[in-house]
Amino acid sequence: MPAGAEHHTNLLAALRRALAGDGPAVRASGDLQTQRHGDSHLQPLDVPDDVALVVETSGSTGEPRAVMLSAASLRASAAATDARLGGPGQWLLTLPPTHIAGLQVLVRSVLTGTVPVVASPGGFRPGSFAADAARLTAPRRYVSLVPTQLHRLLDTDAGLTALTTFDAVLLGGAAAGPALLARAVAAGVAVTTTYGMSETCGGCVYDGAPLGGVRIRLDDEGRVLIAGPVLASGYLGRPDLDAEAFDHSDGVRWLHTSDVGELSGGLLTVLGRLDDMLVTGGAKVSPAAVERLVAELPGVGEVCVVGVPDAEWGQAVTAVVVLAAGHDGPTLTSLRSHVTRNLGAPAAPRHLVVIDRLPVRGPGKTDRRAVADLAAARLT
């Protein structure tokens, strides 16, 4: 039996029981745990009977939180995903089942009675991905990836060929640049961008459009608010966090996210996180907005925009770039010119740092703090 296979088999069995209401809730963390209110080591925390899954967030902006998801919410999410993608299919699991994106691959598989293929151990590699994709047997095939994985697959013949065999490639975990998406579409990859979080059972907005039953609105700050049957029950043992994150208005329960967005024609564009905003020379700059522009430039494979401490500007906007295979990439002058034309001079990066790979954390999200530290070290 391959390494980790027994763990995934046990996790699938635990999820099956929890979703059916025949077993304890599953708590996904570094190792498999199945725990329910009444177990001494969870006291005095209260886990409601309808909770099927407890997911620890990646803690990108503070302490990790344990999110409680009911069986009803997970079922609603899976059904809405199947409806959007064209029906149930067999999934390839390439993401860790300790975070919501990976767990949802297993949950969808349980609810549709399909058997997922678990990626070979040893870390994500395009060659292994192609071999794992070849193990799928169902007529409809799905996979969830993060942008870094897609970038690496597009750079290899084996990875690209394997990608084109999927009926849908869900892309989430971090913002994907327009150049990356354009490459994927041009190569015949059925890529679908997703937006969501643990509190929404993972992706609840596909290609800007909310899934069935999901509602989106913006508050006066442009903060994204989400309602619908996919919302979490709350945070394990933290009613104080529940009060901060959820409220009821007009008889509807809304989740207040940390993201800023725009709505146009019913489609959502996420502009970035409220707490990621940079302040340079007194001007506020959205890293996500700058990243989208930098990603348009020839030769840019991946990009993360961060602030580096600067005596004059407070924070110096810095573009950290991974070049596409075989390309030289933009110069700082061309990069600054492009951003200035579209966003204004304050948003134009003052530094350009080229690295081989962006640091990641959790399920494959770019680790902005690590990127900022790396950039600062390069510039000193």
C-alpha positions as CSV (number, residue, x, y, z in Angstrom):
1,M,0.0,0.0,0.0
2,P,1.5,3.4,-1.0
3,A,2.6,5.8,1.8
4,G,-0.3,7.7,3.1
5,A,-2.9,5.4,1.4
6,E,-4.2,4.0,4.7
7,H,-4.6,7.6,6.1
8,H,-6.7,8.7,3.2
9,T,-8.8,5.5,3.4
10,N,-9.4,6.1,7.0
11,L,-10.3,9.8,6.4
12,L,-12.7,8.9,3.6
13,A,-14.4,6.4,5.9
14,A,-14.6,8.9,8.7
15,L,-16.1,11.5,6.4
16,R,-18.6,9.1,5.1
17,R,-19.9,8.3,8.6
18,A,-19.9,12.0,9.6
19,L,-21.8,13.1,6.6
20,A,-24.4,10.4,7.1
21,G,-24.8,11.3,10.8
22,D,-23.6,7.8,11.8
23,G,-20.2,8.9,13.2
24,P,-18.4,11.6,15.0
25,A,-17.4,14.9,13.4
26,V,-14.0,14.8,11.6
27,R,-11.4,17.3,12.8
28,A,-8.9,17.9,10.0
29,S,-5.5,19.0,11.3
30,G,-1.9,17.6,11.0
31,D,-3.2,14.1,11.5
32,L,-6.6,12.4,11.3
33,Q,-8.8,12.9,14.3
34,T,-12.5,12.1,14.8
35,Q,-13.9,13.9,17.7
36,R,-17.3,14.8,19.0
37,H,-18.7,16.9,21.9
38,G,-18.6,14.6,24.9
39,D,-15.0,13.5,24.3
40,S,-13.1,14.6,27.4
41,H,-10.2,16.2,25.4
42,L,-12.6,18.6,23.7
43,Q,-14.3,19.8,26.8
44,P,-15.5,22.4,27.5
45,L,-15.8,23.2,23.8
46,D,-19.2,22.6,22.3
47,V,-19.5,20.8,18.9
48,P,-23.1,20.8,17.7
49,D,-24.6,17.5,16.6
50,D,-25.0,18.6,13.0
51,V,-21.3,19.4,12.5
52,A,-19.6,16.9,10.2
53,L,-16.2,18.6,9.7
54,V,-14.0,21.0,11.7
55,V,-11.3,22.6,9.5
56,E,-8.4,24.6,10.8
57,T,-7.8,27.8,8.7
58,S,-4.3,28.5,7.5
59,G,-4.0,31.5,9.9
60,S,-2.8,34.0,7.2
61,T,-3.8,37.0,9.4
62,G,-3.4,35.8,12.9
63,E,-4.1,32.8,15.0
64,P,-5.6,29.7,13.3
65,R,-9.3,29.2,13.7
66,A,-11.3,26.0,13.8
67,V,-14.2,26.3,11.4
68,M,-17.3,24.1,12.0
69,L,-19.1,22.9,8.8
70,S,-22.4,21.0,9.0
71,A,-23.3,18.1,6.8
72,A,-26.0,20.2,5.3
73,S,-23.6,22.9,4.2
74,L,-21.2,20.4,2.8
75,R,-23.9,18.7,0.8
76,A,-25.2,22.1,-0.5
77,S,-21.7,23.0,-1.6
78,A,-21.1,19.7,-3.3
79,A,-24.4,19.7,-5.1
80,A,-23.9,23.3,-6.3
81,T,-20.4,22.4,-7.6
82,D,-21.7,19.4,-9.5
83,A,-24.5,21.5,-11.0
84,R,-22.0,24.2,-12.2
85,L,-19.4,21.7,-13.6
86,G,-22.0,19.6,-15.5
87,G,-22.5,16.6,-13.1
88,P,-20.5,14.4,-10.7
89,G,-17.1,13.2,-11.7
90,Q,-14.0,11.4,-10.4
91,W,-11.5,13.6,-8.6
92,L,-7.7,13.7,-8.4
93,L,-6.5,14.8,-5.0
94,T,-3.4,17.0,-5.3
95,L,-3.9,19.2,-2.3
96,P,-3.4,18.3,1.4
97,P,-6.6,17.0,3.1
98,T,-5.9,19.2,6.1
99,H,-7.3,22.3,4.3
100,I,-10.8,22.9,2.8
101,A,-9.8,22.6,-0.9
102,G,-8.3,19.1,-0.4
103,L,-11.0,18.0,2.0
104,Q,-13.7,19.1,-0.4
105,V,-12.3,16.7,-3.1
106,L,-12.9,13.9,-0.6
107,V,-16.3,15.2,0.5
108,R,-17.6,15.4,-3.1
109,S,-16.3,11.9,-3.7
110,V,-18.1,10.5,-0.7
111,L,-21.4,12.3,-1.6
112,T,-21.4,11.1,-5.2
113,G,-20.1,7.6,-4.5
114,T,-17.0,8.0,-6.6
115,V,-13.4,6.9,-5.7
116,P,-10.9,9.7,-5.7
117,V,-7.3,9.1,-7.0
118,V,-4.8,10.4,-4.4
119,A,-1.6,11.9,-5.8
120,S,1.6,10.0,-5.5
121,P,3.6,10.8,-2.4
122,G,6.9,12.8,-2.6
123,G,5.6,16.3,-3.4
124,F,4.0,17.8,-6.4
125,R,5.8,17.0,-9.7
126,P,4.4,17.3,-13.2
127,G,5.6,13.8,-14.2
128,S,3.8,12.3,-11.2
129,F,0.7,14.4,-11.9
130,A,0.5,12.9,-15.4
131,A,0.8,9.4,-14.1
132,D,-1.8,10.0,-11.4
133,A,-4.2,11.5,-14.0
134,A,-3.8,8.4,-16.1
135,R,-5.2,6.4,-13.1
136,L,-8.6,8.1,-13.4
137,T,-11.2,5.8,-14.8
138,A,-14.5,7.8,-14.8
139,P,-15.8,9.5,-17.9
140,R,-15.8,12.9,-16.2
141,R,-12.6,14.0,-14.4
142,Y,-11.9,16.9,-12.1
143,V,-9.0,18.3,-10.2
144,S,-8.4,21.2,-7.8
145,L,-5.1,23.1,-8.1
146,V,-3.4,26.3,-6.8
147,P,-1.8,28.7,-9.3
148,T,1.7,27.5,-8.5
149,Q,0.8,24.0,-9.5
150,L,-0.8,25.1,-12.7
151,H,2.2,27.2,-13.6
152,R,4.6,24.2,-13.2
153,L,2.3,21.9,-15.2
154,L,2.0,24.3,-18.1
155,D,5.8,24.4,-18.3
156,T,6.1,20.7,-19.1
157,D,4.7,18.6,-22.0
158,A,3.6,15.8,-19.7
159,G,1.8,18.2,-17.3
160,L,0.1,20.1,-20.1
161,T,-1.1,17.0,-21.8
162,A,-2.5,15.6,-18.6
163,L,-4.3,18.9,-17.8
164,T,-6.2,18.7,-21.1
165,T,-7.8,15.4,-20.1
166,F,-9.8,17.0,-17.3
167,D,-13.4,18.2,-17.7
168,A,-12.7,21.0,-15.1
169,V,-9.5,22.3,-13.4
170,L,-10.6,24.3,-10.4
171,L,-8.0,27.0,-9.6
172,G,-8.1,28.6,-6.2
173,G,-6.1,29.3,-3.0
174,A,-4.6,32.5,-4.4
175,A,-5.3,35.0,-7.2
176,A,-4.3,33.7,-10.6
177,G,-2.8,36.2,-13.0
178,P,-4.4,36.9,-16.4
179,A,-1.3,35.7,-18.3
180,L,-1.4,32.3,-16.5
181,L,-5.1,31.9,-17.2
182,A,-4.6,32.9,-20.8
183,R,-1.9,30.3,-21.2
184,A,-4.1,27.6,-19.8
185,V,-7.1,28.5,-22.0
186,A,-5.0,28.8,-25.1
187,A,-3.6,25.3,-24.4
188,G,-7.1,23.8,-24.1
189,V,-7.3,23.5,-20.3
190,A,-10.8,23.8,-18.9
191,V,-9.8,26.1,-16.1
192,T,-12.3,27.6,-13.7
193,T,-11.2,30.1,-11.1
194,T,-12.7,29.8,-7.7
195,Y,-13.1,32.1,-4.7
196,G,-14.1,31.0,-1.2
197,M,-12.7,30.0,2.2
198,S,-13.1,27.5,4.9
199,E,-16.1,29.4,6.2
200,T,-17.9,28.9,2.8
201,C,-17.0,25.2,2.5
202,G,-14.3,26.3,0.0
203,G,-15.0,27.8,-3.4
204,C,-18.5,29.3,-3.6
205,V,-17.8,31.7,-6.6
206,Y,-16.7,30.2,-9.9
207,D,-15.4,32.5,-12.6
208,G,-16.9,35.4,-10.7
209,A,-20.4,33.9,-10.6
210,P,-21.8,32.7,-7.2
211,L,-22.8,29.0,-7.1
212,G,-26.5,28.2,-6.8
213,G,-28.0,29.5,-3.5
214,V,-25.0,31.7,-2.8
215,R,-25.5,35.5,-2.5
216,I,-22.8,38.2,-2.7
217,R,-22.9,41.8,-1.7
218,L,-20.5,44.6,-0.8
219,D,-20.6,46.8,2.3
220,D,-19.6,50.5,2.2
221,E,-15.9,49.7,2.4
222,G,-16.2,47.3,-0.6
223,R,-15.8,44.3,1.8
224,V,-17.2,41.1,0.3
225,L,-20.2,39.7,2.2
226,I,-21.5,36.2,1.5
227,A,-24.7,34.4,2.4
228,G,-26.2,31.0,1.5
229,P,-26.5,27.4,2.5
230,V,-22.7,26.8,2.3
231,L,-21.9,29.0,5.3
232,A,-20.1,27.5,8.3
233,S,-21.9,27.0,11.6
234,G,-19.3,29.1,13.3
235,Y,-15.9,28.7,15.1
236,L,-15.2,25.9,17.5
237,G,-15.3,27.3,21.0
238,R,-15.1,30.9,19.9
239,P,-18.5,32.7,20.0
240,D,-16.5,36.0,20.1
241,L,-15.3,35.3,16.6
242,D,-18.7,34.2,15.5
243,A,-20.0,37.7,16.5
244,E,-17.3,39.4,14.5
245,A,-17.6,37.3,11.3
246,F,-21.4,36.7,11.0
247,D,-24.4,38.9,11.3
248,H,-28.1,38.9,10.4
249,S,-29.5,41.7,8.2
250,D,-32.9,41.6,6.5
251,G,-33.3,38.1,8.0
252,V,-30.3,36.8,6.2
253,R,-27.1,35.4,7.8
254,W,-24.0,37.1,6.2
255,L,-20.3,36.2,6.5
256,H,-18.1,39.3,6.6
257,T,-14.9,38.4,4.7
258,S,-11.5,40.1,4.9
259,D,-11.6,40.7,1.1
260,V,-12.4,43.8,-1.0
261,G,-14.2,43.3,-4.3
262,E,-16.2,44.8,-7.1
263,L,-19.5,43.6,-8.5
264,S,-20.4,44.2,-12.2
265,G,-23.2,42.5,-14.0
266,G,-23.5,40.1,-11.1
267,L,-19.9,39.0,-11.3
268,L,-17.5,39.4,-8.5
269,T,-13.9,40.6,-8.9
270,V,-11.8,40.2,-5.7
271,L,-9.3,43.1,-5.5
272,G,-7.4,41.8,-2.5
273,R,-7.5,41.7,1.3
274,L,-8.2,44.7,3.5
275,D,-5.2,43.9,5.7
276,D,-2.8,43.4,2.7
277,M,-3.0,47.1,1.7
278,L,0.4,48.8,1.4
279,V,1.0,52.4,2.4
280,T,3.8,54.0,0.5
281,G,4.4,57.8,0.8
282,G,1.0,58.1,2.4
283,A,-0.8,56.5,-0.6
284,K,-2.7,53.2,-0.2
285,V,-1.8,50.5,-2.8
286,S,-3.6,47.2,-3.4
287,P,-1.0,44.5,-4.0
288,A,-3.6,42.4,-5.9
289,A,-4.2,45.2,-8.4
290,V,-0.5,45.6,-9.0
291,E,-0.1,41.9,-9.3
292,R,-2.7,41.7,-12.0
293,L,-0.9,44.3,-14.1
294,V,2.6,42.8,-13.6
295,A,1.2,39.4,-14.6
296,E,0.2,40.8,-18.0
297,L,3.8,41.5,-18.9
298,P,5.7,39.0,-21.2
299,G,7.8,36.5,-19.4
300,V,6.1,36.8,-16.0
301,G,5.0,33.4,-14.7
302,E,4.1,34.3,-11.1
303,V,4.2,37.5,-9.1
304,C,3.7,38.6,-5.6
305,V,3.7,42.3,-4.7
306,V,4.9,43.2,-1.1
307,G,6.0,46.1,0.9
308,V,9.6,46.4,1.9
309,P,10.6,48.8,4.8
310,D,11.9,52.0,3.4
311,A,13.2,55.1,5.2
312,E,11.7,57.5,2.7
313,W,8.5,55.8,1.6
314,G,7.6,53.8,4.7
315,Q,7.0,50.8,2.4
316,A,8.5,50.4,-1.0
317,V,6.3,48.6,-3.3
318,T,8.3,45.5,-4.5
319,A,7.4,43.0,-7.3
320,V,8.8,39.6,-6.6
321,V,8.6,37.6,-9.9
322,V,9.0,34.0,-11.1
323,L,9.8,34.0,-14.8
324,A,8.0,31.8,-17.2
325,A,10.2,29.0,-18.6
326,G,12.6,30.3,-21.3
327,H,11.8,34.0,-20.9
328,D,13.8,36.9,-19.6
329,G,10.9,38.9,-18.1
330,P,10.3,42.6,-17.9
331,T,12.8,45.3,-16.7
332,L,12.0,47.4,-13.7
333,T,11.6,50.4,-16.1
334,S,9.0,48.6,-18.3
335,L,7.2,47.2,-15.3
336,R,7.0,50.7,-13.6
337,S,5.7,52.3,-16.8
338,H,3.0,49.7,-17.3
339,V,1.7,50.0,-13.7
340,T,2.0,53.8,-13.7
341,R,-0.2,54.1,-16.9
342,N,-2.9,51.9,-15.3
343,L,-2.8,52.6,-11.6
344,G,-0.7,55.8,-11.1
345,A,2.8,56.4,-10.0
346,P,2.4,55.5,-6.3
347,A,1.5,51.9,-7.2
348,A,4.5,51.4,-9.5
349,P,7.0,49.0,-7.9
350,R,10.3,50.6,-6.9
351,H,12.0,47.2,-6.8
352,L,12.0,44.1,-9.0
353,V,13.2,40.8,-7.4
354,V,13.4,37.7,-9.5
355,I,13.4,34.3,-7.7
356,D,13.0,30.6,-8.7
357,R,9.8,29.9,-6.7
358,L,7.4,31.8,-4.5
359,P,7.3,30.5,-0.9
360,V,4.0,28.9,-0.1
361,R,2.1,27.8,3.0
362,G,-0.9,25.7,3.9
363,P,-2.7,24.4,0.8
364,G,-0.4,26.2,-1.6
365,K,-1.1,29.9,-0.9
366,T,1.7,32.3,-1.5
367,D,3.3,33.1,1.9
368,R,3.4,36.9,1.6
369,R,5.3,37.4,4.8
370,A,8.0,35.0,3.6
371,V,8.1,36.8,0.3
372,A,8.5,40.1,2.0
373,D,11.3,38.8,4.1
374,L,13.1,37.3,1.1
375,A,12.7,40.5,-0.9
376,A,14.1,42.6,2.0
377,A,17.1,40.3,2.3
378,R,17.8,40.6,-1.4
379,L,17.6,44.4,-1.3
380,T,19.9,45.0,1.7
